[in-house]
Amino acid sequence: MADEPLDASPPAPSAAAAADGVSSSSAPAPAPALRPRREAFEHGLLPIPKLVFPEATQTQTLAQLKERLAPGGARVGAAALAEALQIPAEQAALALGTLAAVLPTEDPALGEDGAGEADLRDVLLFLYIQSYKRLVPRGHKDSPVVADVWPSTSAFDGCLSALSPIQFIRCNSRRFMPSQVDEEAHQLSYLQKHMANILTLLADSVDGEGDDSMVLTMETFEHLGFLIHFSEGTPLSQAASFFANSDPDMPAAPVPAALVHDWILQHIASTLEFMAEKSSAKENSLQNASDPDVTMSDAVTNTRIHSSSPTGTSAPNNPGYYRNTTFVEGFSRTSVVKQASDMKGHSIKVLNCHDSVIYILAPLKYATVYGSSDTTIVLGAIGKVVKVEHCERVQIIAASKRICIANCRECTFYLGVNHQPLIVGDNHKLQVAPFNTYYPQLGEHLAQVGVDPNVNKWDQPFVLGVVDPHDSLSHPAGVSDVQAESATCLDPDLFTNFLIPSWFEPQGPTKYNPFTLPEVYWASQRKKHASLEDIQKNIRELEIDDNRKKELACALHAQFKDWLYASGNIRQLYCLQGE
C-alpha cells in the first residue's frame, strides 16, 4: 500500500482564486494540496459509545455540550468532561490523553500526557470525528483460491480474510484492499460532508443576519489544523488570503464562517479531483504491471534484507505525498532493518508481513503494525502512539508513550510504556511482558521523543469493549455488551532477553535495557543463568572421550535447533549470522 507519490499540487480552483482576490484573467499559481491529518483518524478514535453520537443529532448534541462546558472557561479538564458526557473519570482522562497524542503541536496547558486542560475547540473537533467510520475493504475476487492458506477458524474470517499476510503474498490482494490514497480520499470526503457543521460548532455568533452572523477568528481557524493541513507545511492562516500576512500586534478581523466554508470546500474538491485523476492513471498502468506500486530495486533501498528470496515492498524514499510516513510492507521470511537515517517523516507503518523479523531502530512519533503474522517487530522509540491491529502470533517489542492493541490473537507484547496499554476490540490469548532489549542508541532515542524509561505500565492494561464502532470489518454477532478479553502477564520462566544484531553503529552509550526489569523476572533470569553455569561446569568435569563429546555436542545442537523452530527464533538466528 505504499502508493505512488502525489507530489504535484492540484491546480488552484478558480472559485478559490476569486475569493482570494485573484483576477480570473491572470494564470493562478499552483495551489498547495489540502490533506486530512491522518494521525487524528488513525490514532485519535476511541471505541467509547458515549463519545460516538448519532449523525442526525450529532451537531445539536455537541452544541449543547459546548454550552454546558463554556461557562467553565475556554479550557476543559478530565473532571468537567466526565461530568458533561456522563462517562467514568478514567475514560475522560483517556480521551484527553489521546487528544494530546494526536494534536499537531503540543498544547502546554494540556501537556504531552493530557493531564491538564484542553482547549474547548480541540475537544469539540476530537469528539466530532468520533463518528467517523473507516473505509470498507473491497471484496476479494478469488477467495476459493486462497481459502486453504488462512485457517477457517481464524478470528479474522469474512472481510478480514482478504487481509491475510499469506493471501497478500500469493494473490497480490493489496489491489482489493483500501490503499492509502483510498483512505485519505475517504477522510477528505467525510470532512467535505461535515465541514459546515464543524464550522458552526467553532464559530462565534455576532450581531447580524444570515451567514454573516457566524464568524471565525484567525485563532479558531488555526485549530482546524487538527483535521486538515497543507502538504507543503504552509500554516492554514497563511494559505488563506482573508488571514494571510496578518500583523501579530493587530490580529485580523473575524471573517464569516460561510467564506471559510467555501474556501475549504473548494480546496478539498480540487484535491479530490486531483487524487481521482492520479488513481485513474495508476489503474490504467496496472494492466501491464505485476507490482502496482514499487519495484524491488526501489524497495530494498535503505533496507537491510536477509533472505534467499525476499518478497515485499518498502517505500522509504518517495519524497512527496507520503513524506511523513515510511512503509515496510508485505515481507515474508525476511529480516528488515530501519534506522533513523532511513526514515522519511515521523511515522512508520509495518503492513502485512509474515514470518519475518522487522527492526525499527529510530525515534518516531507514530507507529502502526497491521495485518501481520508469525513476525517479531522491534519498535525502538515511539513518542506518541503505537497501534497494533489485526495481527496473529506476532511478538511486538516496543518502547513508547502509548500503545493500542486491537483485534489481535495469540500475540506477545514486550513493552516499555509510560501509559496503560489500551486493549480494544476482539482479542484472544494476548500476553504482556516487560521490555526486553536494547540497542546502542536507544537511550538517546527515548530522550529525543520523550519516553521515560523510569515509568513502565506494561502490566496495567486498560480494556474497552469488544465492538469498535469505527471499524467497518465484521465482528461476531451479539458481542456488543461483552467485555473485551484482557492480556495475561507472561510467565517469568518463559521470559528471555532479545538480542538485536549489531549490523550498524555497534558502539553507543546504551549498554543495557534502560527499563527496569521487575524482580520476579530478574529472579527468573538469574536462575536460568545459574543453571546454565552449572550445566557448563558439569560438562567440563565429565571424563569422557572425544567420540562421546562429539555425540553430546550433536545432541545439544539438535535440541537447540528444535527449540529454535518451536519458539520461532530461527529467523533471529539468521539475523545474528548475518553480522
N, C-alpha and C positions, 0 to 999 in steps of 0.2 A: 504493500500500500504506500510505498514511497513514491508519490505521484510526480508527474512531470512538473518541474518548477514553473510557476506563473510569474516570472519576474516583471514582465511588461505590465504597465498600468493601463487600465481601460481608458478610452478617450473621454475627455471631460464632457459630461452631459450638458446639452445646450441650455436646458432649463436652469441648471445649477449655475451655469455661466451668467445667464441673465440675472439670476437672483444675486449673484456676486458683483453685478455691475459691469460685466464684460460685454463689449459690443459684439453683436451677432456677426458683424462683418469681419471681425478680426479672428484669426485662427487660434482657438483656445489651446493652451498648453496641456499636455497630458496630465490628467488628474491622478493623485495618489489613490491606490486601491483601498477601499474601506473594508476591513475584515472583522469578523467576530473574534473576541478574545476567547480562544479555545479553553484556556485554563478555567474560566468561570463555568463552562459547560462540562468539562471533563473531570474537574476536581471539586466543583462547588455545589453539587447536587446531593442532598441528603434524603434518604427514604424515611422521613418522619411525616406521617399522614397529616398532621395538623399544620405543616408548612406548605402543603400542596392544596391549593384552593381550586374549586370547580371553575372552569373557564367562564361560565355565564355570570358568575358573581365575583370573579377574581378582583377586578378593578375596584368595585364597590367595597369589598371586604378590606382590601389594602388601604383604601382611602379612609375607612373607619379606623383602621389600625393607626394610621398616620395621625388622625385627630386625637386618638387616645394617648399616643406617645409624645406628641408635640408639646403639650404643657410642661413636660419634664425637661424641656430644652432640646437643643439640636443633637444631643448625644444619647445613645441608648446602651444601657448595661444589661448584663445577663438577667438580673433580677426583674427589671422592668419588662424585658422581652418575654420572660417566662410567664409573668402575670398577664400580659396583654394577649399572649397566644394560648394561655392555659396549657402549658407544657411543663414537664419537670425541669427543675433548675439545671440539671446536668445536660439535658438536651438543648436548652438555651445557650449554655456555655459552649457546647459543641458547635452550635450554629455560628456563634461569634468567632470561635477559633477557626472554623472552616472559612468564614468570610475573610478573616485576617490572612489566611494562607493563599487566597486567590485574588486579593486586591492587586492592582497593577503596581502600586507603590505603597510602602509601609505607612500606616497611619499611626503616628506616635501616641495619640490618645487611646487607641485601641491596643497597640502593642503587637509584636510579632505573634504572640500566643493567643491573642483575643481576650486577654484577661481584663482589659479596660473597657472603655465605652466607644461604640462605633457611631459614625455619622449616620443620622437617620436616613439620609438619601441612599447611602450604600446599603443599609438594611432593607429598604424598600426594593431596590434593584435585586438584591440577593434573594429576597422572598418571591419576587415576581417570577424569576426564571426557574423556581422550583416546579413550575407547571410544565417545563419542557420535557418532551418525550424524545428519546433517542431514535435515530433513523432505523427503520426495519430492514434487516438483510433481505436481499433478493433470494428467491428460491433457487436451490441447486438444480440444474437441468439434467443431471446424470446420477441421481442418488443411488440407483441399483449398483452402479459400478463401484461405488466406494462404501457400500453398506458393510462389507466384511472387514474393513480396516479400522473401524472405531466401534468399541463394544456397544451392542444394542442396549445393554443395561446401564450405559453411562448416564450420569446426571445431566449430560448435555445433549439429550435426544432432541428431535424436532429441528427447529430452525438452527440451533447451535451446532448440530452435527455437521453442518456445512462449514463450520469454523474449525473443524478438527485439524491439528497440525499435519497429520499424516495425509488427510484428504488434500490439504493445501499443497503438499509437495507433489502428490501423484496426479492430481487433476487440475492444477492451476486454478484452484477455486477462488482465488482473490478477485477474479473478474465478476463473481457472483456476490461479492461482499461489498458493503459500502466503502468506497475509497475515502481518503482524507478530504479530497475535493467534494465528494458527495456530502460528507458530514458537514463540511463548512458551508456549503450551499444551503443545506437544511437549516443550519443555525441562522444564517442570514435571512432566510425566508421566514423563520419564526420571528426574528426581530422586525422584519418588514411588516408582518401582520400585526404585531403588538406594540409597535413604536408609539402610536397615538396614545394608547392607554398608559404606557410608561412615562411619556412626557406630561400627561395630565397629572400623574402622581407626583412628579417632581416640580411642576410649575407652581408659581405663586399667583394668587388672584389679586388683580388691581382694579381700580375704577375703570369702567368702560363697558362696551357691549361686544358681544360676539367673540371672535377669535382673539381680538386684541386684549381681552380681559385676562388672559392667561399668559404669563411671561416667564422667561428663564434668565437668570443671571449667568454671567460667564463662569462663575464658580460652580454653579449647579450643572451647567453644560459640560464642564470638565469631568464631572462624576460619571457621565456616560462612558468614559474611558474604561469603566468596569466591564462594559459589554462590547464595545467596538473600539477599533484603533486603525490607524493607517499603517500599511505595510512598511512604509519608509520611516516610521517612527515620528512623524510630524504630530505635535500636540493638536488635539481637536480644535481648540480655540484659535490656533494659528492657521488652521486649514480653512476655517470659515471666515469670510470677509466681514461678517457682522461683528466679530470679536477680534479679528486679526490686528496685530500691531497696537493693541491697547496699551495705554500708559499705566504702568503699575501703580503710580501715585494717583491716578484718576481712572478708576475702573470703568469699563464700558457700560453703557446703559443697558438694562434688560431688554430683550427682544421678544417679540410674540412667539409663543410656542408653536404656532402654525408655521411660521417661517422656518424654525428649526426642523420641524417635522418634514416639510417639503425638501429641505436641503439634504437631510439624512436619507429619505426615500429615493431621491434622485441618485445619490451615490451608491446606495445598495442596489438599485436596479441596474446601474451601469456595471457594477462588479459582477452581479449575477449573469448578466448578458455576456460579459467577457469570459466568465468561467464556463458558461454553456458552449461558447464557441470553441474554447480550448478543449473541452471534453469531447465535443463532436469530432474535432480534428484528430484527437487521440484515438477514439473508437475506430475511425476510418483507417488509421495506421495499424491497428491491431490485426487486421485481416492478413497481413503478411509478416507478422512478428510473433515469435514464440514467447518472448518475455515483454510484456507491455510497458514495463516501467524503466528498467535499467539493465544494462549488460553486466556480465560478470566481471569484465575488465574494470568497469566503473565500481562494481560492488566491493571489490577487495581493496580498493584504495584506502589507506589509513586503517586497515583492518587486518589483524594477525589471525590467520586461519590455519588450523592443524587438521587436515582431513585428506583422505585419499581421493574422495570425490565430493567436494563441497557443493552444497545446494542451498541457495538462499540469496538474499539481497541485503545490501546495506547502503544507504544513501546519505552519507555524511557531508557530501561536497556540493550539493545543489544550493546555490547561493541565494536564491530569490524567495520563492513562495514559502518554503519551509525553513527559512533561515534560522528560526528559533528552535528547531527540532532535529535531532539525529535519530535515524531509524536503523534498527537491527531486526531484520525480518526474514522469516522463512528458512532459517538454517536448520540442517539436520545432520547429526553425527559429526559435529564440528565444534571447534573451540574458537571463540572470538574475543579479542581484547580491544577495549576502547579506553584511551587515556584522555587527559584534558586537551592535549593538542589535536585530538581527533574530533572534538565536539564542535558542532555548529549550533550555537544558541544555548539556551538554558534548560532544555528538556531532552529526555531520551524516551524512545518507545521501542520496547522489545516485543515483537509480534510473531505469533505462530512459529515458534521454534520447538524442535523436538530432539530429544536425546543429545543434548549439547551442553557445553559449559560456556557461559557468557560472563565476561569480566567487564564491568563498567567502573573504571577506577578514575573518577573525575568528580569535581564539585559541581553540582547541578541544583536547579530549583525543583524540578518535577520529573517524575519517572512513572511510566506506565508499562506493565507487563500483562500481555493479553493472549489468550488462546494457545498457551504453550503446555507441553507435557514432557515428563521424564527429563527435565533440564535443571541444571544448577545455575542460578543467576546471582552474581555479586554486584550490589549497588553500593558504591563507596561512600558517598556523602551527598544526601539529598536534603536541601534546606527547607523545602516546603512540604510536599506530599508525595508518597509512593502509592500507586494504586495497582493492585494485582487482581485480575478479573478473568473468570472462565479459564482457569488453569487446572491441570490434573497431574498429580505426582511431581510437582516441582519443589525444589529447595530454593528459597529466597534468603539471601544473606544481605541485610540492609541496615545501614546507619542513616537515620533520617529524623526529621522533626515529627512527622506523622506518617501513618500507613493505613490504607483502607483495603480490606480484603473482601471480595465479593464473588459469590458463586464458584467456589473452588472445592476440589476434592483431593483428599489424601496428600496434602501439601505440608511441608515443614518450613517454618519461618524462624530464622536465627536473627534476632532483632536487637538493635541499639536504637531505641526510640524515646523521644522526650515526652510524648503524649500517649495515652492509651491507644492500642491498636483498635481500629474501628472494624467490626465484622458485620457485614450486611448480606442479605440475600440467602440463597440456598447452598449452604456449605456442608461438607461431610468430612469427618476424620481429619481435622486440622490439628497441627501441633505447633507450639511456640517454644522457643528456647532463647537463651541469651546470645548476644553477638559472639562470633567465634573465629574471627580472622583479623588480619591487618595487612597493610602494605606500606612501603616506606613513606609515602606522602599522605597517609590517611589523616594523621593528626592535623596537618596544615589544611587539608580539605575540609575537615569538620569545623575548624575555626573560621574558615572562609565563608561557609554557608550558615554558621550559627548553630550547629548541633552541639549540645553539651554532653560530653561523654560521662559526666558525673551523674546524669539523670537518665535512668533506663526503666521504662514502664512496660517492658516486654511481656510480663506475666499478668497484666491488668486489662484484658480485652474489654472493650465497650461494644455490646451486642445489640443490634437493632433487629427489626422484624424481617421475616423471610422475603416478602414480596417487595421489590423495588418499583415504585410507581413510574420511575423514569425509564425502566428497562423494557424495551419492546420485545425482547426474546421471551419465549413461553416459559411459564413456571408451572409446577404441579398444581392441580386444581385443589381448592379448599384449604390452602395453607396461609391465607391472609392473616389469620389470628394466631398463628403458631409462632412461638418464639424461635428465633434462628439458633442453630447449633453453634455453640461457642468452640473454643480451642482448648486442648489439654496441654499441660506442660510436658515437654519431652523428658523421658526417664533419664536421670543423670548418668546412668550406666551406658546409655546409648549416645551420650554427647561426646563429640570429638571436635578438636580444632581443625579448621580448614586452612590448608596451606596454599597461598597464591604464588604461582611461579614468578620468578624474578626475571621476566623477559627484558624489561626496560628499567632503567634507573634503579639498579639493585641497592644503591645506597640512599639512605634517607633518615630523617630524625625519628620516625616511628619504628620502634623495635619490638613492640608487643601490642596486644589488644588493648586499646585505650578505654574500653568499657570494663568495669569491674565485674568479675565473674562471681555469682552467688556462691556462698560457702559450700552448699551441697554439691554444686558442680565442680568446685575446686577439689573437694574431698574425693570425688569420683576420679578426677584426673590424676591426683596424687596416688590413689590406689592402683590405677592402671599402670602408672609409671613404675611404681614399686614392684608390681607383678612382673612387668617386662624385665626389670633388672634382675629379679630372682630367676627368671627363666634363662636369661643370658648367662648368669653365673653358674646355674646348674649344667647348662650345655658345655660351658668351658671346663667344668670339673669332671665331665664324663670321660672315662678312659675307654675310648672306642677307636677302632682302626679307621683308616681313610675311607674304606668302602662303606662302613656304617655311617660315617659322617656325610658321605655323598647321598646315601639313602635318606638320612634325616633332613638334609637340605632340600632334597626333591619333594619330600612330604610336606615340609613347611611351605615351600614355594607353591605347591598345588593347593594347599589350604588357603593361602593368601590370595591366590588367583580366584578361587571360588568365592571368597569373601568380597573381592573387588567387584565381581559380576553381580553378586547378590545384593550388595549395598548400592550399586550404581556408581561407584567411584572409579570405574575403569577409565572413564573419559578423563578424569582428573589426572590419572597416572600418565596418560598420553600427553597431557599438557606439561607435566613435570619433565617428561623425557625430551620434550622439545626445547628445553632451555639451552 
